[in-house]
Amino acid sequence: MDFQAIVDGFSAATCVISVEKKTDGSYGQIRIVTGNKPYINSVEIHEDCPRMLSDKFIPNSDYKRYFNRDLNFEDFCYRSAVLKQSLHSYVHPERYDYWFNIFALPLESDDENLGYCIYSQEVTRRTNVQEMAKLSYETSSAVLKTCIKLRESDDFEQTMANIIKDIREICKANYSCIMLMNPAERSCELLCQDFYNRADFHSNDNWLDVHFYDIAETWEGIIAGSNCLIIKNMNDMEYVREYNPVWYDSLIKSSVKSMVLFPLKTNGNLLGYIWATNFDAEDTMHIKETLELTSYFLSSEIANHQLFERFKTMSSIDSLTGVFNRNEMNNRVDQMTADTNTEKKSLGIVFTDLNGLKKANDNIGHLAGDLMLKEAASLLRSIFPEDEIYRAGGDEFMVLSLGTTKEALEKKVSKLSNLVDKSRTVTFAVGYCFDPDSRNILSVMTKADKNMYENKEEYYIEHPEKKRKN
């Protein structure tokens, strides 16, 4: 067959690809047999095309001469050349700043050990929205369903739980999850997960330990510049063994035989991954097409949620001490006093005021004062770990304890006083008040605040040298 004549009949960059067929049904070497002038130019001249690993096109060379190994590319070629499927895909491999509109058409072969296909591509720097929207009904329906769920509820965690269940069902997988990564803390977090059969999930519950980030950090390299990693069988699993034997061993121990891994990115920043194991490999193309677009919308939603949470934290948390700020304290009090249907609960309020903060700021410096405030907050958290702690003012803190008893509150205050007595840097004026009805919060706060200032005056009578001087 005159392959050169075939490719020369195309105006788009086109080549013929051969795929070695093995007796066990898998494939071996994949070669680029020949190409037309636009295709060869895309390798050698790079006009509006990504730069390849080699600037010289050599007929019948292994495709890895031109770019790193890519399981998605291999599967695409195998399906067309060996399984005789006509295929189309519109993708943006992470290794290139280009979009690829690719087509594959099977060719007849006179060699029983080789399959052939025509591979044609259009390369652009800008996204073609119309091409992205060319989806099958099944894929369009699945993606639209996800988009609707993202908008129909204000409960972010429940929405994500519903969506990951849909993803697991689309993949016909045993397990699926969305895992977030925090590079600053080198930690991973499960946003949501879903099981077909929990008993069949052989991994222990502590698999996402402090060491897992080291494994997940290698995934970008394993994906190798593609837009996802799809392991269909144990033959593909050898690819994982080659790049990360530790992860490979972990997967084998967990009885993972196939896997889908899609990065979640926004503005070039990695948020985490969609992960599904032991999926239906016969439906790989539909799964890939669906998750490619689904991951785009999920990345945007997760990034927006994280941004909202950061703004929420900034508006409610004191940046120096890490406890709630005065704004959040006022909101909490307003909420408790405005809600007439609030269930009656006992309430304890503790006010503390740092002794000698102004003197430390004036004589040693504000850094010393900041350290005093941080230690004060740390002491309060150690005594009131389950209660709400607020920085009510410059050197003043308030603790709100709901559902407590008078005895429990007094015991904690006594423990706080003992810790303060042992501290070399922090001394508190402390005032507290208990009431069996939390709806009386304003009067409880007033009494606790009054008791604190009485305690503070007693302190300055005993230590006049530390009294504030305006």
Secondary structure, DSSP 4 states (H G I P E B T S, - for coil): --HHHHHHT-SSEEEEEEEEEPTTS-EEEEEEEEE-HHHHHHHHT-TTSPPPS-SS--TTEEGGGTS---HHHHHHHHHHHTT---EEEEE--TTSSSEEEEEEEEE--S-TTEEEEEEEEEEESS--HHHHT---HHHHHHHHHHHHHHHH-S-HHHHHHHHHHHHHHHHT-SEEEEEEEETTTTEEEEEEEEES-GGG--S-TT-S-TTHHHHHTTHHHHHTTSS-EEE-SHHHHHHHHHH-HHHHHHHHHTT---EEEEEEEETTEEEEEEEEES--GGGHHHHHHHHHHHHHHHHHHHHHHHHHHHHHHHHHB-TTTSSB-HHHHHHHHHHHHH-TTPPP--EEEEEEEETTHHHHHHHT-HHHHHHHHHHHHHHHHHH-TTSEEEE-SSSEEEEEEET--HHHHHHHHHHHHHHHHH-SS--EEEEEEEES-GGGHHHHHHHHHHHHHHHHHHHHHH-GGGS---
